[in-house]
Amino acid sequence: MSEELKKEQSFTDRLSERYRLVVFDDENLKELRSFNLSLGNIYIIICSLLLILALLIGSLIIFTPVKRLIPGYGNVEGNLEFLNLKSQITEMEEIIEAQTVYIDGMKNMVTGGELPGNVKNEVNMVGLEVKPEETELVNSAKAENKKGSNTLKGLYLAAPLKGEISSGFLDRKDHLGVDIVSIKNAPILAIKDGIVLTADWSLETGHSITVQHGNDLVSVYKHNSKLLKSAGQKVKQGESIAIIGNTGELSSGPHLHFELWFDGQPLDPVDYIEF
């Protein structure tokens, strides 16, 4: 028999050897309790205790906040809870910023903030006289204004912005509204109760918002610096829905491009609203 086999048998024999663990009373040496154990039993007991301890530590790390104390685990950038909180904080900051801009605009209006002298010149796109071939369009618009006047008679519409009109209705063939210049950060108001149809951004008109009112009436507000409402929200007459701005390729200065539509046709806002 080889030496390795002897060693293996010897180790196996040692594991199966029985030992007696006796507990004595220290004063009178009376035997209190005794246990019959083997080396194999001791190894099993120790391994079981270590396994139970490992399970307890693992459960403590997985199911309690203790895991955040482990170096490297506390990387909040990948933590879903942190990302949700960060998103909420960002939204709150945007709301606060919008409210700050709105309050500043209201202060300027209350204190009589003056319009910079060169703003009108920057905004006023050169008006073109209506060409003969555009007479039909003008006559159609006038007819719709007359129709709208009869239907909307007695209906009060609040001014979306107090300021000076720099470009009027149909100053150009494709200019289906009016351009109004006012003080910086002035709030844009809803002309009547309604529901926001669209609130988005485009390359040409920048931040724009459209509101559907009753009586087939729709109002459009373009080139804003910031939108205070989103699609689907209800708005009240005189409620702030945006902040005056200069966004979009079709804008050459801070102003509001305002359109009024009735039954799918554009109206001249000046006929219905006192700016």
ROKOL-713161 format. One record per residue: residue in three letters; x, y, z of N, C-alpha, C, O, CB in turn. Coordinates in steps of 0.001 Angstrom, whole numbers, padded with zeros to 6 digits, always signed. Glycine has a CB too. Example, Ala and Ser with C-alpha at 12.3 -4.5 7.8 and 13.67 -1.06 7.14 Angstrom:
BEGIN
ala+013190-005690+007800+012300-004500+007800+013200-003300+007800+014236-003319+008465+011308-004473+009046/ser+012850-002250+007080+013670-001060+007140+012900+000030+007870+013409+001138+008039+014084-000598+005725/
***
This chain:
BEGIN
met+000860-001189+000000+000000+000000+000000+000892+001235+000000+001841+001322+000779-000971+000008+001237/ser+000582+002195-000884+001412+003396-001008+001226+004315+000176+000259+004201+000929+001089+004139-002294/glu+002201+005261+000333+002169+006197+001467+000990+007145+001379+000434+007538+002404+003462+006997+001534/glu+000593+007525+000142-000531+008443-000019-001819+007777+000452-002649+008410+001107-000663+008896-001490/leu-001982+006511+000121-003176+005792+000530-003217+005627+002031-004285+005689+002640-003241+004437-000147/lys-002069+005420+002624-001994+005291+004070-002409+006599+004738-003149+006618+005721-000574+004890+004505/lys-001899+007699+004161-002237+009005+004727-003742+009257+004611-004372+009772+005536-001443+010131+004016/glu-004313+008881+003445-005739+009091+003239-006546+008270+004243-007491+008784+004841-006137+008723+001799/gln-006193+007029+004431-006887+006186+005396-006707+006713+006797-007637+006701+007604-006394+004756+005312/ser-005544+007161+007073-005273+007696+008396-006134+008921+008671-006641+009071+009783-003794+008045+008537/phe-006318+009816+007670-007132+011014+007845-008612+010632+008012-009330+011229+008815-006950+011973+006641/thr-009055+009627+007240-010441+009158+007346-010700+008553+008714-011745+008777+009326-010751+008128+006249/asp-009725+007782+009182-009863+007199+010513-009943+008266+011581-010693+008141+012549-008709+006267+010804/arg-009156+009325+011395-009151+010415+012388-010489+011132+012403-010945+011564+013462-008020+011421+012092/leu-011121+011266+011256-012429+011938+011199-013497+011117+011916-014441+011665+012487-012848+012183+009734/ser-013330+009766+011877-014360+008901+012480-014070+008564+013937-014893+007941+014607-014486+007616+011688/glu-012938+008962+014414-012610+008689+015812-013548+009444+016733-013854+010613+016496-011155+009066+016112/arg-014000+008786+017773-014962+009363+018684-014246+010016+019853-013265+009481+020368-015942+008302+019177/tyr-014735+011161+020264-014207+011894+021412-015360+012229+022332-016506+012380+021908-013452+013183+020971/arg-015023+012340+023597-016057+012681+024581-015742+014030+025199-014670+014241+025767-016163+011592+025681/leu-016716+014953+025074-016594+016284+025653-017430+016320+026924-018650+016160+026889-017047+017393+024644/val-016744+016536+028056-017400+016487+029366-017353+017862+030003-016333+018552+029961-016729+015436+030291/val-018491+018254+030601-018584+019520+031317-018684+019216+032811-019620+018548+033252-019813+020365+030826/phe-017685+019724+033613-017629+019494+035049-017988+020760+035806-017814+021878+035320-016242+019003+035463/asp-018498+020543+037022-018688+021653+037961-017329+021974+038555-016657+021086+039080-019740+021301+039089/asp-016915+023232+038478-015562+023608+038889-015341+023445+040386-014200+023307+040826-015281+025037+038491/glu-016407+023458+041173-016235+023403+042625-016069+021965+043118-015160+021657+043889-017427+024059+043322/asn-016956+021105+042664-016898+019727+043176-016527+018689+042111-016541+017486+042372-018230+019359+043781/leu-016204+019163+040931-015802+018314+039825-016862+017280+039449-016555+016200+038945-014520+017620+040165/lys-018109+017643+039709-019201+016759+039352-019502+016912+037865-019553+018023+037337-020456+017059+040206/glu-019698+015793+037211-019985+015834+035775-021392+016371+035544-022368+015823+036056-019832+014427+035141/leu-021485+017429+034781-022775+018059+034493-023370+017579+033177-024569+017312+033090-022623+019565+034461/arg-022538+017473+032168-023028+017067+030858-021856+016540+030033-020714+016959+030217-023732+018252+030131/ser-022153+015630+029138-021116+015082+028274-021662+014919+026856-022857+014710+026648-020602+013728+028823/phe-020752+015019+025893-021121+014914+024479-020148+013980+023790-018942+014056+024024-021128+016309+023788/asn-020661+013095+022938-019835+012225+022117-019701+012839+020722-020686+012975+019996-020438+010791+022043/leu-018492+013199+020365-018244+013873+019093-017111+013194+018346-016280+012481+018909-017920+015355+019318/ser-017126+013455+017047-016003+013038+016207-015469+014274+015500-016130+015312+015455-016430+011932+015175/leu-014265+014153+014948-013679+015278+014227-014536+015657+013024-014611+016832+012663-012253+014941+013777/gly-015173+014686+012408-016061+014952+011275-017274+015776+011699-017706+016688+010993-016518+013637+010640/asn-017823+015423+012892-018958+016191+013415-018580+017649+013651-019359+018557+013361-019468+015569+014718/ile-017396+017859+014171-016941+019225+014461-016807+020025+013175-017219+021183+013104-015596+019205+015217/tyr-016219+019387+012149-016089+020077+010857-017464+020447+010292-017641+021549+009771-015325+019190+009848/ile-018435+019535+010392-019791+019790+009874-020451+020940+010629-021086+021809+010031-020663+018516+009982/ile-020290+020929+011953-020899+021994+012768-020291+023354+012415-021010+024342+012267-020709+021700+014280/ile-018951+023394+012282-018279+024654+011961-018710+025159+010571-018998+026343+010401-016738+024472+012015/cys-018751+024262+009591-019155+024661+008231-020602+025150+008205-020922+026110+007503-018984+023482+007250/ser-021473+024497+008966-022879+024911+009030-023006+026302+009627-023767+027135+009135-023701+023911+009853/leu-022252+026544+010692-022289+027869+011321-021780+028953+010365-022347+030043+010288-021450+027870+012611/leu-020704+028638+009641-020172+029602+008676-021172+029878+007556-021308+031020+007115-018855+029091+008086/leu-021884+028825+007087-022888+028988+006031-024045+029859+006516-024500+030756+005805-023416+027613+005569/ile-024514+029584+007737-025599+030390+008305-025165+031845+008459-025938+032760+008177-026041+029821+009667/leu-023923+032058+008909-023402+033414+009071-023323+034133+007723-023641+035318+007626-022015+033379+009736/ala-022895+033403+006679-022806+033997+005340-024196+034385+004822-024368+035445+004221-022127+033013+004359/leu-025187+033510+005064-026554+033817+004639-027097+035045+005365-027765+035880+004754-027471+032614+004887/leu-026817+035161+006656-027274+036318+007432-026634+037609+006929-027306+038632+006795-026957+036121+008921/ile-025346+037557+006654-024652+038747+006151-025164+039121+004758-025370+040298+004462-023126+038508+006111/gly-025370+038100+003897-025900+038371+002559-027286+039000+002608-027566+039944+001869-025950+037089+001747/ser-028161+038480+003479-029513+039032+003624-029455+040464+004144-030223+041324+003713-030359+038157+004570/leu-028540+040707+005070-028393+042049+005621-027978+043050+004543-028438+044192+004537-027370+042044+006755/ile-027119+042620+003648-026642+043506+002573-027729+043716+001513-027911+044828+001017-025368+042921+001916/ile-028447+042643+001172-029418+042733+000080-030682+043482+000490-031194+044298-000276-029785+041344-000405/phe-031189+043212+001690-032514+043712+002070-032499+044910+003026-033561+045352+003464-033288+042606+002700/thr-031345+045431+003348-031285+046606+004242-030386+047684+003630-029616+047387+002717-030755+046201+005658/pro-030468+048932+004113-029634+050029+003590-028154+049881+003887-027352+050721+003478-030104+051327+004151/val-027774+048795+004613-026365+048611+004953-025508+048527+003692-024332+048890+003707-026180+047348+005806/lys-026113+048041+002590-025354+047884+001345-024757+049190+000857-023744+049186+000157-026236+047306+000270/arg-025386+050330+001226-024873+051631+000779-023538+051976+001421-022827+052862+000946-025879+052721+001087/leu-023197+051281+002496-021924+051542+003173-020771+050788+002521-019607+051042+002832-022022+051158+004645/ile-021087+049870+001625-020035+049093+000970-019348+049962-000069-020027+050562-000903-020613+047806+000315/pro-018010+050051-000047-017287+050875-001032-017616+050455-002456-017554+049274-002798-015775+050780-000801/gly-017970+051449-003296-018298+051183-004693-019776+050951-004933-020278+051250-006017-017534+050000-005171/tyr-020497+050414-003924-021931+050173-004110-022714+051473-004076-023784+051569-004678-022458+049219-003039/gly-022194+052475-003379-022912+053729-003233-022806+054652-004428-022928+055867-004272-022425+054433-002040/asn-022582+054114-005620-022539+054924-006835-023957+055329-007219-024672+054564-007866-021853+054152-007997/val-024367+056545-006817-025752+056988-006972-026119+057218-008436-027305+057258-008765-025983+058264-006177/glu-025142+057368-009315-025451+057650-010716-026235+056510-011356-027008+056731-012288-024167+057903-011499/gly-026037+055286-010855-026754+054152-011417-027941+053727-010576-028571+052708-010859-025825+052998-011585/asn-028251+054496-009544-029343+054171-008640-030654+054701-009203-030778+055896-009469-029082+054748-007237/leu-031640+053810-009386-032922+054197-009981-033636+055248-009135-034225+056186-009675-033821+052968-010152/glu-033587+055097-007821-034236+056068-006936-033610+057446-007096-034309+058459-007126-034142+055611-005473/phe-032286+057473-007199-031591+058751-007386-031971+059389-008715-032191+060599-008783-030071+058553-007316/leu-032049+058577-009781-032392+059116-011089-033804+059702-011095-034043+060740-011712-032267+058030-012156/asn-034743+059035-010407-036108+059558-010321-036142+060880-009570-036818+061819-009989-037026+058545-009637/leu-035413+060953-008460-035358+062194-007688-034711+063311-008498-035147+064461-008444-034587+061977-006380/lys-033664+062963-009251-032981+063953-010081-033920+064503-011147-033917+065701-011431-031736+063340-010736/ser-034733+063609-011742-035699+064045-012755-036742+064974-012163-037106+065976-012779-036382+062840-013393/gln-037233+064644-010953-038225+065490-010295-037640+066855-009951-038310+067877-010094-038750+064810-009030/ile-036389+066869-009497-035743+068141-009147-035573+069008-010393-035780+070220-010344-034369+067891-008475/thr-035192+068377-011517-035042+069125-012772-036358+069753-013193-036386+070911-013609-034522+068211-013885/glu-037457+068996-013089-038774+069529-013438-039149+070698-012529-039691+071704-012987-039841+068425-013348/met-038855+070553-011236-039161+071623-010281-038344+072873-010583-038849+073990-010471-038892+071155-008843/glu-037081+072687-010967-036237+073835-011310-036784+074565-012527-036776+075795-012575-034794+073384-011572/glu-037264+073800-013522-037835+074434-014715-039095+075217-014367-039316+076309-014890-038151+073380-015786/ile-039933+074653-013473-041154+075352-013058-040809+076635-012313-041417+077680-012545-042028+074441-012172/ile-039818+076548-011407-039410+077728-010639-038837+078795-011561-039117+079983-011398-038375+077345-009564/glu-038023+078359-012543-037441+079316-013485-038526+080017-014293-038472+081227-014512-036458+078610-014426/ala-039526+079227-014738-040629+079818-015501-041420+080805-014647-041816+081872-015118-041562+078719-016034/gln-041643+080438-013392-042380+081342-012499-041584+082614-012234-042158+083697-012128-042708+080640-011169/thr-040262+082485-012128-039425+083662-011909-039505+084616-013093-039625+085830-012931-037974+083248-011665/val-039434+084031-014295-039540+084855-015496-040901+085536-015559-041008+086712-015906-039311+084006-016756/tyr-041949+084769-015213-043302+085318-015227-043445+086468-014238-044013+087511-014564-044319+084226-014908/ile-042924+086273-013026-043015+087317-011995-042267+088575-012422-042741+089693-012217-042455+086803-010657/asp-041069+088374-013031-040309+089537-013508-041093+090295-014574-041118+091526-014587-038942+089099-014069/gly-041741+089532-015480-042539+090179-016510-043705+090949-015920-044007+092059-016359-043047+089155-017496/met-044362+090364-014927-045486+091042-014280-045022+092303-013559-045721+093316-013566-046184+090099-013294/lys-043847+092243-012938-043312+093426-012259-043072+094554-013254-043381+095717-012995-042006+093082-011523/asn-042506+094171-014409-042245+095187-015433-043535+095822-015929-043593+097026-016180-041484+094576-016606/met-044583+094988-016069-045858+095516-016528-046488+096439-015486-047021+097498-015817-046809+094375-016861/val-046418+096017-014219-047016+096818-013143-046276+098136-012952-046886+099178-012716-047019+096030-011831/thr-044950+098072-013057-044156+099285-012843-044002+100115-014111-043320+101139-014113-042788+098919-012311/gly-044642+099665-015192-044592+100441-016437-043283+100330-017163-042766+101319-017683-044862+101870-016155/gly-042737+099126-017205-041480+098924-017925-041589+099379-019363-042589+099107-020027-041067+097466-017877/glu-040578+100064-019847-040633+100642-021186-040043+099700-022219-039123+098931-021940-039899+101973-021218/leu-040585+099781-023389-040108+098987-024515-038857+099627-025103-038872+100816-025423-041205+098847-025594/pro-037766+098858-025253-036558+099427-025849-036858+100056-027204-037661+099530-027976-035478+098351-025997/gly-036217+101174-027487-036519+101950-028681-036296+101226-029977-036967+101522-030966-035722+103166-028684/asn-035359+100268-030010-035043+099605-031277-035768+098285-031465-035592+097619-032485-033569+099372-031372/val-036592+097897-030481-037240+096591-030581-038216+096550-031739-038233+095588-032506-037958+096251-029285/lys-039034+097596-031872-040040+097604-032932-039384+097479-034296-039875+096755-035162-040881+098881-032867/asn-038280+098179-034487-037596+098130-035777-037046+096738-036057-037011+096293-037204-036466+099157-035819/glu-036605+096034-034967-036054+094701-035148-037142+093708-035530-036922+092805-036337-035344+094242-033880/val-038318+093887-034938-039381+092921-035131-040157+093173-036408-040583+092229-037073-040313+092941-033958/asn-040344+094433-036755-041212+094790-037872-040620+094307-039192-039696+094916-039731-041435+096307-037915/met-041152+093230-039693-040732+092753-041000-041430+093634-042045-042612+093948-041903-041078+091218-041199/val-040722+094020-043058-041240+094998-044009-042557+094519-044601-042606+093465-045236-040218+095261-045125/gly-043635+095292-044396-044949+094923-044902-045023+095157-046405-044544+096169-046918-046048+095718-044183/leu-045619+094220-047086-045766+094329-048532-047220+094603-048869-048116+094029-048251-045274+093046-049240/glu-047463+095464-049830-048827+095745-050262-049400+094508-050948-048689+093750-051608-048869+096974-051214/val-050685+094333-050775-051332+093176-051373-051343+093317-052887-051796+094325-053429-052764+093008-050833/lys-050842+092300-053550-050777+092314-055005-052148+091962-055585-052979+091366-054899-049695+091327-055516/pro-052384+092330-056844-053688+092041-057476-054082+090582-057384-055249+090263-057159-053664+092451-058927/glu-053096+089677-057561-053441+088261-057536-053802+087775-056136-054293+086659-055965-052295+087443-058078/glu-053555+088621-055136-053882+088235-053766-055204+088834-053312-055595+088649-052159-052773+088660-052823/thr-055901+089548-054190-057162+090199-053838-058192+089193-053349-058946+089469-052416-057712+090965-055032/glu-058221+088030-053980-059194+087005-053602-058974+086551-052170-059929+086357-051418-059111+085808-054550/leu-057705+086381-051793-057380+085970-050430-057831+087023-049431-058408+086696-048394-055875+085715-050288/val-057566+088295-049744-057944+089387-048849-059461+089450-048705-059974+089589-047595-057396+090732-049370/asn-060183+089349-049829-061641+089402-049778-062209+088238-048965-063175+088396-048218-062223+089387-051195/ser-061584+087056-049127-062026+085893-048363-061809+086106-046876-062658+085754-046057-061291+084638-048824/ala-060650+086694-046530-060359+086955-045119-061338+087971-044548-061784+087833-043409-058917+087456-044947/lys-061672+088986-045330-062633+089991-044861-064009+089364-044645-064711+089701-043692-062733+091157-045867/ala-064388+088448-045540-065672+087781-045400-065713+086938-044131-066720+086913-043424-065956+086911-046622/glu-064603+086243-043847-064545+085432-042637-064575+086317-041401-065177+085953-040391-063288+084554-042634/asn-063921+087492-041475-063948+088411-040346-065373+088868-040063-065785+088992-038910-063043+089620-040614/lys-066129+089119-041155-067508+089557-040992-068348+088437-040383-069174+088671-039501-068099+090000-042343/lys-068120+087213-040871-068826+086058-040331-068479+085844-038866-069349+085580-038036-068496+084806-041138/gly-067180+085966-038564-066745+085803-037182-067296+086894-036300-067627+086655-035139-065238+085787-037098/ser-067398+088118-036854-067921+089241-036084-069354+088979-035653-069740+089301-034529-067843+090531-036898/asn-070147+088391-036552-071540+088096-036221-071647+086980-035184-072478+087040-034277-072311+087710-037481/thr-070795+085959-035327-070850+084813-034419-070261+085139-033051-070798+084729-032022-070114+083630-035025/leu-069152+085880-033046-068442+086170-031799-068890+087491-031175-068252+087988-030247-066941+086204-032050/lys-069963+088047-031670-070457+089321-031169-070784+089202-029678-071482+088282-029250-071702+089775-031968/gly-070270+090143-028910-070508+090151-027475-069593+089237-026690-069684+089187-025463-071904+089776-027208/leu-068700+088502-027371-067778+087597-026684-066507+088353-026308-065821+088887-027179-067440+086367-027572/tyr-066195+088398-025019-065002+089133-024578-063767+088245-024704-063728+087126-024192-065167+089626-023112/leu-062754+088776-025402-061478+088090-025546-060391+088948-024916-060218+090110-025282-061161+087796-027043/ala-059660+088374-023969-058592+089111-023303-057399+089258-024239-057155+088395-025082-058171+088404-021998/ala-056660+090351-024088-055457+090560-024902-054372+089584-024448-054098+089490-023251-054953+092040-024793/pro-053749+088856-025380-052687+087926-024991-051446+088656-024490-050642+088108-023736-052317+087032-026164/leu-051309+089928-024935-050128+090703-024579-050415+092179-024825-050952+092545-025871-048884+090235-025390/lys-050058+093024-023867-050193+094460-024047-048902+094992-024667-047822+094873-024087-050505+095173-022690/gly-049032+095575-025843-047841+096080-026512-048209+096794-027791-049338+097255-027959-046868+094950-026804/glu-047256+096881-028684-047428+097610-029934-047382+096640-031108-046500+095784-031177-046344+098700-030087/ile-048321+096772-032019-048370+095911-033196-047350+096391-034220-047412+097523-034701-049791+095891-033808/ser-046419+095512-034541-045364+095874-035487-045652+095358-036892-045118+095886-037868-044028+095335-035008/ser-046487+094337-037001-046842+093790-038306-048270+093272-038219-048584+092455-037353-045851+092656-038746/gly-049140+093746-039116-050545+093423-039009-050971+092209-039811-050168+091545-040467-051341+094580-039428/phe-052267+091948-039732-052887+090824-040424-052817+091029-041941-053252+092058-042457-054354+090652-039968/leu-052263+090033-042647-052123+090051-044104-051241+091191-044611-051401+091639-045747-053483+090152-044741/asp-050303+091669-043768-049275+092577-044292-048487+091869-045393-047975+092493-046322-048319+093059-043154/arg-048409+090556-045256-047854+089715-046313-048837+088586-046555-049693+088310-045714-046430+089165-045935/lys-048720+087947-047672-049683+086922-048058-049782+085817-047011-050871+085319-046727-049302+086327-049403/asp-048635+085435-046437-048630+084327-045496-048653+084786-044038-048435+083979-043134-047421+083467-045735/his-048913+086060-043802-048934+086564-042430-050375+086584-041926-051092+087570-042095-048298+087984-042346/leu-050788+085469-041300-052183+085281-040918-052447+085674-039466-053359+085146-038830-052587+083841-041137/gly-051660+086583-038957-051846+087049-037588-051237+088420-037414-051003+089137-038386-051235+086067-036591/val-050980+088783-036161-050340+090063-035864-049104+089818-035016-049055+088876-034225-051319+091024-035141/asp-048094+090685-035190-046890+090643-034372-046977+091759-033330-047213+092922-033659-045602+090788-035250/ile-046783+091378-032076-046892+092336-030975-045569+092371-030226-045067+091335-029790-048065+091966-030014/val-045006+093568-030078-043767+093722-029312-044123+094284-027941-045041+095092-027801-042743+094653-030055/ser-043383+093844-026945-043634+094310-025580-042342+094227-024797-041274+094005-025368-044755+093478-024890/ile-042436+094404-023491-041251+094405-022640-040683+092994-022492-041385+092004-022696-041585+094989-021264/lys-039426+092920-022140-038741+091649-021979-039411+090815-020882-039828+091340-019849-037255+091879-021652/asn-039504+089513-021129-040069+088543-020180-041535+088792-019859-042020+088345-018820-039278+088563-018904/ala-042249+089495-020730-043679+089720-020507-044428+088394-020644-044119+087611-021543-044240+090777-021510/pro-045404+088122-019775-046167+086876-019868-047201+086929-020984-047811+087971-021222-046854+086579-018543/ile-047394+085821-021657-048421+085669-022688-049651+085056-022023-049542+084039-021338-047912+084777-023893/leu-050821+085668-022219-052033+085231-021534-053008+084555-022494-053055+084877-023681-052708+086416-020854/ala-053783+083614-021960-054831+082963-022738-055969+083949-022955-056402+084607-022009-055340+081677-022028/ile-056461+084062-024184-057502+085047-024489-058872+084617-023970-059778+085437-023821-057573+085282-025990/lys-059011+083308-023696-060300+082777-023258-060072+081397-022659-059031+080786-022899-061322+082714-024440/asp-061033+080895-021882-060928+079533-021357-060794+078538-022510-061378+078722-023577-062160+079187-020480/gly-060028+077500-022277-059872+076499-023327-058966+075359-022917-058612+075220-021747-059336+077139-024569/ile-058594+074544-023893-057706+073396-023679-056531+073518-024651-056717+073825-025828-058472+072028-023882/val-055335+073277-024149-054132+073372-024981-054103+072206-025970-054064+071039-025581-052844+073375-024100/leu-054123+072550-027247-054060+071526-028298-052628+071073-028535-052338+069877-028554-054663+072057-029606/thr-051732+072044-028716-050317+071737-028952-049452+072675-028128-049818+073822-027870-049962+071855-030460/ala-048309+072171-027724-047314+072982-027018-045964+072369-027369-045499+071445-026702-047566+073016-025434/asp-045341+072891-028418-044126+072262-028905-043165+073287-029507-043377+074496-029409-044468+071197-029933/trp-042115+072781-030125-041079+073633-030727-040883+073196-032175-040882+072007-032490-039725+073547-029925/ser-040716+074198-033052-040392+073902-034447-039289+074848-034894-039065+075892-034280-041651+074034-035368/leu-038603+074474-035968-037482+075263-036444-037936+076651-036900-037216+077629-036700-036776+074538-037583/glu-039110+076746-037503-039567+078018-038052-040180+078936-037001-039887+080131-036974-040568+077768-039141/thr-041032+078383-036133-041788+079231-035197-041320+079131-033750-041896+079782-032879-043241+078874-035260/gly-040301+078342-033475-039781+078229-032115-040798+077598-031179-041546+076704-031576-039375+079597-031590/his-040823+078063-029940-041765+077551-028946-043158+078121-029242-043375+079330-029149-041306+077922-027492/ser-044081+077251-029593-045432+077683-029968-046468+076905-029167-046241+075766-028758-045670+077492-031485/ile-047612+077552-028955-048695+076918-028210-050018+077272-028876-050221+078408-029305-048687+077361-026714/thr-050914+076297-028958-052223+076480-029584-053307+076100-028580-053216+075059-027928-052349+075627-030889/val-054330+076939-028455-055408+076699-027493-056745+076624-028228-057077+077494-029033-055442+077813-026409/gln-057503+075572-027936-058850+075402-028492-059872+075972-027510-059950+075533-026363-059150+073896-028791/his-060655+076952-027964-061700+077553-027148-063064+077059-027641-063136+076264-028578-061619+079109-027197/gly-064129+077523-027016-065462+077176-027482-065806+077939-028753-065021+078772-029207-066498+077460-026398/asn-066964+077663-029328-067437+078363-030536-066510+078185-031737-066420+079074-032583-067593+079840-030243/asp-065814+077037-031821-064892+076767-032945-063790+077820-033048-063317+078119-034144-065670+076711-034268/leu-063385+078377-031921-062354+079417-031890-061031+078827-031427-060976+078089-030443-062775+080581-030967/val-059956+079164-032155-058614+078668-031822-057649+079851-031815-057688+080707-032699-058141+077566-032843/ser-056786+079884-030805-055769+080937-030742-054382+080304-030798-054154+079225-030252-055931+081794-029451/val-053452+081004-031475-052097+080478-031686-051088+081527-031229-051227+082712-031532-051862+080097-033191/tyr-050064+081074-030491-049062+081971-029928-047678+081416-030299-047332+080299-029914-049229+082109-028359/lys-046886+082201-031051-045618+081692-031580-044422+082534-031136-044568+083672-030691-045672+081644-033098/his-043227+081936-031271-041915+082568-031012-041672+082837-029529-040918+083750-029193-041807+083878-031783/asn-042291+082063-028632-042115+082278-027196-040740+081789-026724-040137+080907-027335-043227+081561-026413/ser-040264+082374-025638-038998+081920-025063-039208+080692-024187-038297+079881-024019-038346+083043-024248/lys-040411+080554-023628-040701+079420-022745-042202+079183-022731-042995+080123-022768-040168+079674-021301/leu-042577+077910-022676-043985+077535-022569-044298+077135-021139-043548+076378-020523-044329+076385-023542/leu-045401+077637-020612-045781+077350-019231-046863+076284-019133-047210+075850-018035-046254+078613-018555/lys-047397+075861-020272-048437+074841-020296-048056+073744-021287-047237+073949-022183-049808+075460-020666/ser-048665+072580-021106-048412+071465-022013-049728+070989-022620-050806+071319-022127-047699+070303-021275/ala-049627+070213-023691-050818+069758-024420-051758+068991-023499-051330+068155-022704-050415+068875-025615/gly-053052+069294-023625-054061+068610-022826-054475+069348-021571-055489+069006-020963-053566+067277-022451/gln-053708+070364-021166-054043+071100-019956-055152+072118-020211-055237+072703-021291-052806+071801-019407/lys-055997+072319-019207-057034+073340-019284-056455+074680-018844-055643+074738-017921-058257+072955-018411/val-056873+075754-019504-056394+077096-019142-057595+078011-018947-058652+077817-019548-055432+077672-020237/lys-057409+079004-018101-058438+079996-017837-058104+081288-018576-056943+081563-018881-058578+080253-016319/gln-059127+082064-018853-058919+083347-019507-058016+084225-018647-058253+084374-017448-060266+084050-019775/gly-056979+084807-019256-056041+085654-018535-054928+084904-017829-054076+085519-017189-056774+086459-017547/glu-054924+083566-017938-053876+082768-017297-052619+082764-018162-052703+082702-019389-054364+081319-017049/ser-051458+082831-017521-050182+082837-018251-049927+081463-018861-050010+080442-018177-049008+083240-017314/ile-049618+081451-020153-049362+080186-020841-047969+080143-021466-047495+079073-021848-050413+079956-021914/ala-047307+081305-021573-045967+081344-022178-045290+082667-021804-045883+083538-021169-046047+081180-023740/ile-044031+082782-022222-043242+083998-021999-042757+084514-023349-042273+083743-024178-042031+083725-021036/ile-042890+085817-023566-042498+086413-024843-041046+086067-025170-040202+085986-024277-042688+087946-024808/gly-040766+085863-026455-039404+085476-026818-039053+085798-028261-039704+086607-028922-039212+084011-026577/asn-038007+085138-028723-037484+085384-030071-036949+084074-030640-035825+084020-031140-036365+086478-030053/thr-037760+083017-030561-037314+081702-031017-037867+081389-032399-038947+081854-032763-037737+080619-030023/gly-037132+080609-033158-037553+080224-034500-036897+081057-035586-036532+082211-035360-039042+080334-034618/glu-036748+080470-036764-036086+081147-037876-036887+082330-038416-036309+083252-038991-035830+080166-038987/leu-038215+082316-038239-039061+083375-038798-039202+084561-037850-040071+085412-038046-040437+082821-039130/ser-038362+084623-036833-038412+085734-035879-037132+086548-035979-036035+085999-036085-038616+085215-034430/ser-037291+087883-035942-036110+088757-036029-036003+089661-034818-035298+090670-034862-036161+089604-037301/gly-036682+089322-033750-036629+090120-032532-037672+089633-031552-038608+088943-031955-036837+091605-032840/pro-037545+089968-030273-038500+089492-029259-039904+090040-029489-040119+091252-029447-038024+089884-027864/his-040860+089143-029733-042241+089553-029970-043148+088331-029897-042677+087199-029785-042385+090263-031344/leu-044439+088572-029962-045419+087503-030035-046114+087549-031392-046659+088581-031782-046448+087617-028883/his-046093+086444-032096-046900+086314-033313-048192+085624-032884-048180+084464-032473-046138+085495-034463/phe-049302+086346-032985-050590+085853-032500-051572+085672-033650-051748+086562-034482-051174+086812-031456/glu-052208+084501-033684-053205+084218-034707-054530+083842-034056-054563+083228-032990-052724+083091-035640/leu-055610+084218-034709-056957+083914-034239-057704+083216-035373-057828+083758-036471-057712+085213-033773/trp-058193+082022-035101-058853+081219-036131-060284+080900-035692-060544+080565-034536-058057+079908-036406/phe-061207+081017-036665-062603+080697-036395-063131+079786-037497-063078+080125-038680-063460+081986-036289/asp-063635+078640-037096-064203+077693-038053-063217+077358-039174-063606+077211-040332-065491+078257-038646/gly-061922+077237-038810-060896+076847-039771-060374+077965-040641-059596+077708-041560-061419+075794-040633/gln-060781+079221-040380-060335+080355-041185-059682+081411-040287-060130+081618-039160-061523+080968-041970/pro-058615+082091-040779-057946+083098-039954-058767+084387-039868-059414+084795-040832-056552+083401-040516/leu-058724+085010-038701-059387+086296-038469-058340+087347-038137-057235+087024-037701-060437+086189-037328/asp-058699+088602-038348-057819+089701-037943-058037+089937-036451-059101+090416-036057-058100+091014-038781/pro-057056+089611-035615-057243+089747-034170-057607+091166-033729-058283+091349-032717-055993+089315-033461/val-057163+092155-034479-057424+093563-034093-058927+093861-034079-059369+094754-033357-056704+094539-035070/asp-059705+093132-034858-061156+093358-034914-061876+092843-033676-063039+093174-033447-061737+092696-036146/tyr-061168+092011-032857-061831+091369-031725-061140+091617-030394-061725+091404-029333-061920+089899-031964/ile-059900+092067-030455-059113+092226-029229-058473+093605-029212-057991+094092-030234-058028+091121-029115/glu-058473+094224-028048-057803+095518-027879-056423+095261-027271-056296+094863-026113-058652+096493-026971/phe-055415+095496-028071-054050+095177-027617-053458+096330-026806-052321+096240-026344-053139+094862-028824/
***
